[in-house]
Amino acid sequence: MGHSIFDNRNATAALKASVAAQDGKYNTGDRLQQAPLVVSNPPEPTVAQSPFKEIQWEELAPASWDPMKPFKGIDLNKLNDADPRADAALQKAKEYWKNAPINPAMNGKSIKIPGFVVSLDGEGERLKEFLLVPYFGGCIHVPPPPANQIIHVNSVKAIKGVRTMDAVWISGVLNVKPTSTQMGDAGYSMVAQTVEMYKDSDGKQ
């Protein structure tokens, strides 16, 4: 079973220190800019066309699935952190998100997607295994995202200069393969062929 930062303080102390260096660039909950999802005729193929198709995080969840279902009927604005109803709702949501359904149509797809790194081994010079999450702070400042919004990534080679909560693009074949780690439960896995520092559509990091 995966756990949040609140259950793994000793194991994640180094990660929190790494994230501190990022503060100011992103705020908790920030997502990375992507080109809008447009249904249209496929572009004409080019010689340099990538085999990996950029996808949106929303495509990893079934269209009918509602991540906010555990909070239906609850006015969160009227609850404070000390309210037992708030804690009960959060625990219910965490269990619901842990068992979030995946989109089977994504199995075996060659994809490219941006997200934030949550290291599962060495950082900076020898990172090879990590979780990719869609928003800043996931698994660190706040509980893990739903399982269908976490990708367990193994890189084909050690990555230099990448730390927890760095923004990256990953490219590879996506597999429906649930895994459980101390930082969260992932509904998908990938052996990443490339891991690149994130740049938006304007080429800015």
PyMOL commands that set and color helices and strands:
alter all, ss='L'
color gray80, all
select helices_A, chain A and resi 5-7+13-20+57-60+69-71+76-78+84-98+104-106+147-149
alter helices_A, ss='H'
color red, helices_A
select strands_A, chain A and resi 53-54+110-119+127-133+151-159+167-181+184-197
alter strands_A, ss='S'
color yellow, strands_A
deselect
rebuild
show_as cartoon
